Amino acid sequence: MVESETRYGDGEAGPNAAELGRESGCESGPPPDLSGMTVREVGEYVAGAHPEPGDSLWCALEGDPRKGVRGLCDRLVRRRNSELRACEREERMRRSEAELWAQGVEHVAGIDEAGRGPLAGPVVAGAVILPRDLSIRGIDDSKKLTAAKREELFELIVRDAVSVGTGIVSEGVIDEINILRATHRAMREAVAKLDVTPSHVLVDGDPIPALDLPQTAIHQGDSKSTAIAAASIVAKVTRDRMIVELDARYPGYGFARHKGYGTREHISALMRLGPCEIHRRSFRIVLDAAGGLSELYAGFRAALLAAPDAERLDRIAQEIAREKERLVAFELSKLRGLYKRCYVRLHAGIPTSR
């Protein structure tokens, strides 16, 4: 069970190993009488305790004639070691935030995305500001968690965070501006939707261009920062829910199972059925499944490259505008980009066919 309300001191990242050892320990004194309990009852009795080697409860367990009761000591050691590792990991993951808090930075936001790699659907970014004194055990890179655990943590994050924002950029925009720029747009949108303006941003991967806030980029940040990991969970759960809904609108592709990623099942359906409205035409596999670029696109491209002057170039651009409904967004975007490059070359005296 996730512990969502474990609160430590103001701005503290959590207890260290020594502090955990002092929590809920059993007092020394006469060993309790366990003889009247079954092995199961003894297990339930010690489940919420933290006995230490040498204290009264530990001695009672070790001295019990039943092998099952004595074996509880080994289970308690494993549980304790697991708790210590969890606390140490949590402290490591809050280090970046703690360093900023120590410098007087009040609100630290973590930012991450989900959906850069899929062949279909939007890219979604999450931005999360967590309270200093909040510990949500189990937060990690969303890719390392089960779907059930992500859903559980998502609800806790949304409930207990200072603020949560999401940014969503559609597949059409991805085709128009490319996936990297679309991802950065989604991240900026997620920050803009926070109810509280962050004082500093921690972002997974590379810095976000055109973000007018202090930021720190952390490679594999979703495994190194609690705030970034929380943002990755928000982004992943938000996108997965959207794709599951889209699966009902576009049956046959298996979106609810693979979430738009290029699995064998998805590619097989794509080649059999062809792309649907939410497929990213700028991705090579999808483009191939659609039969490649259209003849209309090829004709306009050749005409732009062959234009002898700016006047002819503008006439071709007007023809493209009249026929834009017959071009997919990706083709139209490519032609607009080619027009701009040809225009610059003509004005520089460089033949466009080069």
N, C-alpha and C positions, 0 to 999 in steps of 0.2 A: 504494500500500500504506500502510495506517495505521501510524504509528510510535507504539507504545503504551508503550515503555519509555524514552523520551527524558527523562532526569532532569537537572534543573538544580539549582542550589544550594538550601539549606534555606529553603523559603518563597518562592523566587524564581519569578516567573511565567514566565520563559523568556528567551531571548536577545533583545536588541534588534538593530536593523539593524547597528550597528557591530560587535557581537560576532559576528554571523553572518559578516560580511566577513572575520573573522580565522580562521574555522574551515576547516580542510582546504585551505587555499590552496596552490598549487603554488610550490615554492621557485624563486628566481631561479637562473640558470645557463645552460649551453648548451641550446639548444632540442632536445627529443627528436627522433629521426629517425622520421618517420611514413611515409616513402616506401615501406617494405616492408609497410604495412598497407592493406587495402581501406578504402573510405569507411565501411562498416559496422563494421569492426574498430576504426577510429579512434573512431567514435561510442560503441562499447562501452567503449573505453579511457578516454574522458573522462566516461562516465556517472556515475561515482562521485567525480569530482574537482570542485573548485571553483576553476578557474583565474581569475586576475584579469587585467584588461588590463595588459599590460606584462610579465607574468611569462613564464617560458620556454615553458610549454605554450601559452599564448595566442599568443605570437609564432610558434610552430610552426604553429598552426592558421591564423593569418592569412597566413603565408608559403607555405602549401601551394598548389601550382598548381591543384589540383582545386577546382572551385566547390563541390562537395558538402561538402568538408572545411572550406573557409572559411565556409560557411553555418552550420557548427556553432557559430560564435561568436555568431550571432544567437540560436540556440536556447538557448545557455548563458545569455545575457543574460535571455531571457524566463524561463528556469527560475529563475535567481537572483532576479529581480524577484518571481516568484510565491512563492518561499520567504520573501522578505522580507515580503511582504504577509501571508502566513500567520502568520509569527511576530508581526508587529505586531498582527494581529487577535486572536491568541491572548492576547497581553499585555493588550489592551483587555478581552477577555472575562473575564480573571482579576482585573481591577482591584478589583471589589467584594470578592472573597474576600481578595485581598492586603491591602486596607485593614483588614479585620477581623483577619487574621493579625498585622498590624503592631501592632494594639491588644492583642494577647495572647489573642485568641479562638482556641481550638485546633481545634475541629471545626465546620466550616461546612457546612450541608446546603442543597442546592438542591431545590426542590419545584415540580413542574408536573403537569398533568393531560392526559389524552387522552379524548375522548368526550363532551364537553359538548353538541355539536351534533347527533349522530346521532339517528335516529328509533328505533333499536333497540340493545339490548345495554347493558352496564354502563358506568359512568364509572370510569376507572382513574387513580390518582395514583401518581407515582414520587417517591421521596426518595433523594438520593444525597449521600454525603460522599466527596469525592476527597482523596487525599493532596496535601500541599503541593508535593511535588517530582515529581509525575506530569504528563506532557504526553501527551494523546491527540489527535493531529492529526486534524482533520476534524470535531470535535464542533460541532454547530450545532443550531438549531431543527429538531426532527424533521420538521416539515412541508416543510423545504427539502431534505431528503435523499431519495435513492431508497430503496426498500424493502431492497435488497441492502446499501446502505451503513448503514442503520439496524441491520440484523441484525449486521453486522460490528462496528459500534461498541458495540452492546448487549453482545456477548460480551466485549469488552475492558473495558467499564465494570464489568460484574459481576465479572470476574476481578481487576481492579486497584483497585477502589474500597475505601475503608475500610469502608464499609457501604452496602447498598442495601435499601430497603424499598418495598413496593407496597401500595396500598389499593384495594379493589374494592368498589363499591356497585352493587347490582343495579338493573335497570330497575324492579322492583317498588317498591323503596325510593325511587327517583327519582320515581315517580308519587305516592308517599305524602307525601314531604316537599319536593318540587320539585328541579330540577336544580342550582340554586345551593347549596342546603344539602347535597345529596348530594355535590357536588364538594368542599365543605369537609370533609365527613365522611371522604371518601376520602383527602384530604390529611392529616388528623389521624391516620388509620389508617396511612398510609405512614410517617409520622414515628415512630409508636409501634412499628413493626416494624423500625426500625433497631437493629442490635446495639449501636451506640454512641449515647448521647444527645447530640444536637448542642448546641453552645454558642450557636449563632445560626443562624437560618433565613433563606434568601433565597427568596422566593416570586414566581412569575410572576403579574403582575396586581395583585390587591388583597390586603390582609392576610387571614389566616385567623382567623375568630372562634374564641374559646375554645381557642386554642393557648397553652399556658402556657410559652412560650419567647420569648426576644427574636427579633424578626423584622423583615425589611426587604422591602417589596413593591417590585418593579421592573416598570414597564410594559414590555411586550415583553421580559421578562427572558430568555426562551429564546434571544434573539439578542444578549444583552448579558452573560450570565453563563455560564461554563463549567459550573458546578454545576447551574444550572437547565436548561441545554441537555441535560446528561447525564440529568437527571430526566425531561425531555420524551421522550427516546429510550427510556428504560426504560418509561415509561407507554405510549407508542405501540406499541412492539413487544409488550409484554405483552397489551395489549388486542387488537391485530391477531391475535395467535396464538389468543386466546380466540374471536374472531369467526369465524376460519377453521374452528375445530372446530365451532362452532355451525352453520355453513353445511351441514355434513353431516346435522345433526339437523333442520334446517328448510330443505329444498331448495326451489328455485323463486324465491327472493328475490334471489339473487346476493350474499349477504353476503360471500363470500370476495373479491369484486371491490370492492365499495363500502364494506365494513366498517360498514354500517348507516347511512351518511350519506344524505341525501335527494337522491340522484341521480335522473335521469329514469327509469333502469332500475328503481330501487328503488320509486319512487312508482307506476310502472306496475304492478309486481308486487303492491304493497300494495293498489291499487284492484281488481286482478283477483282476488287470493287472500284479501284481508282480512288483518287483523293476526294474527301468531302470538304465542306466549307471550313472546317476548323484545322485542316492540314496546312502546314507551313510550306508554301510553294517554293520558297527560297532555299529549302533544304534539298540536297541533290537527290536523295532517294525518292522524295515526294515528286520532284520535278520529273524524274525518269518515269515514275508511275503514271504521271499525267501526259506522257508522250513527249516530254521536252518542251522547249519554248515554241510558241505558235508561229505559223508562217507569217501572220500579220506583224508580229514582233520582229521577225527576221527581216522583213521588207523595210520596216521603218528604220531598223538599225543600219541597214546598208545605205539607205537614203541619207541619213544623218552623216555617215562617214564620207559619203561622196559629195556632200553639199559644197559648192565652190565658193560661196560667200555667206555672210550673215543674213542677207535678205532671203536667200533660198532656205537657209537653216530655220528661219522663223516661219516660213510657209509650211515646212515639214512639221514643225512643232504645232501649228494650228491644225493640221490634218490629224496628228496624234490626239489632240484634245477632242476632236470630233468623233474619233473612233475609240475613245478610252473605255467605253462600256464593253467593248469586245476584247479588251486586254485584261488579264488578271493583274492584281495589285503589284505583284512582283515584277511583271514585265513593264508596267507603266513606270514603276520606280526606276528600273534600269534605264529606260529610255530617257527619263528626265535627267538622270545623272550623266548619260552620254551626251545629251544636248548641251549641258553646261560645260562639259570638257571640250566639246567641239567648238563652242562659242569662244572659249578662252583661247584655243589654238588658232582659230581664224583671226582673231584680233591681234594675236602675237605673230601672225604671218607664217604659222606652221601648218602645212597641209594636214587635214583631219584624217586622211587615210593612213597616216604614219602611225 
